[in-house]
Amino acid sequence: MVSALLTVLTLAVIQLGLSLFVRNTLIDAAAEGAHVAALADNTLADGRERTRELIGTAIGDDYAGDVSARYGTYRGMPAVTVTVRAPLPLIGLFGPERGVEVSGHAPVEIAG
């Protein structure tokens, strides 16, 4: 009975670690995509594509399906915001769609 409890506890900790890994990877990819889109010679589409590429390489293409980018302000400065909505991994990498939503921001570079 103790070994069953320890097994369940171990699997829960591993699943928590996987969920945190996925979330942190999505945040990093969104921030990198925002930095790419914020460059003077790039567009929002470049940022979305870079974000999808990073997520697809690190986790899988299933997590890169809903990526959006927009211009706006962040802390009073012109910025690009890239938002990623992905499944929340509850059992392995499977879970409810759009369970995680993360955003990355970058200041817009002005050509000059």
C-alpha positions in Angstrom: 0.0 0.0 0.0 2.9 2.4 0.8 4.5 1.6 -2.6 1.3 2.5 -4.4 1.1 5.8 -2.6 4.7 6.6 -3.3 4.2 5.7 -7.0 1.2 8.0 -7.3 3.1 10.8 -5.5 6.1 10.4 -7.8 4.0 10.4 -10.9 2.2 13.6 -9.7 5.5 15.4 -9.1 6.7 14.3 -12.6 3.5 15.6 -14.2 3.8 18.9 -12.3 7.4 19.2 -13.6 6.2 18.5 -17.2 3.4 21.1 -16.9 5.9 23.7 -15.7 8.3 22.8 -18.5 5.6 23.3 -21.1 4.5 26.6 -19.6 8.0 28.0 -19.4 8.8 26.9 -22.9 5.6 28.6 -24.2 6.6 31.8 -22.3 10.1 31.8 -23.8 8.9 31.1 -27.3 6.3 33.9 -27.0 9.0 36.4 -25.8 11.4 35.3 -28.6 8.6 35.7 -31.2 7.8 39.2 -29.8 11.4 40.2 -30.1 11.6 39.0 -33.7 8.3 40.8 -34.6 9.5 44.0 -32.9 12.6 44.4 -35.1 12.3 47.3 -37.6 12.5 45.1 -40.7 10.1 42.4 -39.5 6.3 42.0 -39.4 3.9 40.4 -36.9 3.8 37.3 -39.2 7.5 36.9 -38.7 7.0 36.8 -34.9 4.2 34.4 -35.1 6.2 32.1 -37.4 9.2 32.2 -35.1 7.1 31.4 -32.1 5.4 28.4 -33.9 8.8 27.1 -35.0 10.3 27.2 -31.4 7.2 25.5 -29.9 7.1 22.9 -32.6 10.8 22.1 -32.1 10.6 21.9 -28.3 7.2 20.4 -27.5 5.4 19.6 -30.7 3.2 21.2 -33.4 0.0 20.4 -31.4 1.0 23.2 -29.0 1.8 25.7 -31.7 -1.7 26.0 -33.2 -3.0 29.1 -31.6 -0.4 31.9 -31.8 -1.4 35.6 -32.2 0.6 38.8 -32.4 -0.5 42.4 -32.1 0.9 45.9 -31.7 0.0 47.8 -28.6 1.5 49.3 -25.5 3.2 47.6 -22.6 4.1 49.7 -19.5 3.5 52.8 -21.5 5.8 52.0 -24.4 5.0 50.8 -28.0 5.3 47.1 -28.0 4.6 43.8 -29.7 2.6 41.2 -27.8 2.7 37.6 -28.8 0.0 35.4 -27.2 0.0 31.6 -27.2 -2.9 29.4 -26.2 -2.1 25.7 -25.8 -3.4 22.6 -24.1 -2.8 22.2 -20.4 -0.9 18.9 -20.0 -2.7 17.0 -17.3 -1.9 13.4 -18.2 1.4 13.2 -20.1 1.1 15.9 -22.8 -2.7 15.4 -23.1 -5.2 17.8 -21.6 -7.9 20.4 -22.3 -7.5 22.7 -25.3 -6.6 26.3 -24.5 -5.8 25.4 -20.9 -2.7 27.6 -20.9 -2.5 31.2 -22.2 0.9 33.0 -22.0 2.2 36.2 -23.6 5.5 37.7 -24.5 6.2 41.4 -24.9 9.0 43.3 -26.7 9.5 47.1 -27.3 9.1 48.1 -30.9 12.3 49.0 -32.7 12.0 52.2 -34.8 14.0 52.4 -38.0 16.0 55.5 -38.1 
